[in-house]
Amino acid sequence: MAYCPECKGEMSATEIVCPHCGYDFPASGYNRNTRGGFASSAIAQGQFMNGLLVYPIACLLQLGMLVVFIRVQQ
């Protein structure tokens, strides 16, 4: 036996709607907090500018370190 989280009435474990109050259980594996599409993409969350600024700077720093190591070895 299972119990409804809304009315605490007994119900079958295989029912997806409570027969007492009509509470509709979400499908298994469904997460209401999960968002998809453009609104939740990295561009919309401001990470696009992070990629445009941070990654080139990191690349330039690595290139500079490579030049220093090559000159030290000579």
N, C-alpha and C positions, 0 to 999 in steps of 0.2 A: 504494500500500500504506500501511496505517496500522499503528501499534504500540500494544499494550495498555499503559496506564500501570502496571498491576499486575505482569504477568509478562513484559512486553516482547516478547510473541509477535506474529508478523505476523498481520494480519487484514485483511479488506476494509474499505474506508472507509465502506461503507454498513451494516455490522453494528452492532447496538446492544448485543450481548452477546459477550464474548470467547469464542471456541470452545475456548480452551486452559484458562483458569482460571474462566470464568463471570462475569467482572467485568461488571456491568450499568452501562452508561453512562447518565447522566441525560439527560433530554430536552433538546433544544436550547432555549435561552432560559430554562431553569429555573435559578433561583438559590436555593440552599439557605439562604442567610442572610436571604432576604426573608420577612418575617412579615406576617401580615394579621390583621384582626379586632380585637377589643377590647383584647387584651393589648398590641398595638403602637400603639394610638390615642394621641392627644395627651393625653387625660384620664388614661390609665393611666401615662403617662410624667411626670406632674406638671406639664405645661404648662397645665393647666386653671387652677390657682391663679395661675400667671403671668399668664394672661389676665384673671383677676378682679382682680388687683392692679395690674399695670403699665398696662394699657390705660386704665382710668379715670383713673389719675394723669396719664398723658400727655394725655388729653383735657382734664382740668382745667387743666393747665399751658398748653395751647394757648388755652383760653378766657380764662385770666388774661392771657396775652400780648395777646389781641385787645382786652380791656378797657383795658389800658395803652395800646395804640396808638390806640384811639379817644379816650381822654382826652387824650393828647398832642396830637392834631390839633385839639382844641377850644380 
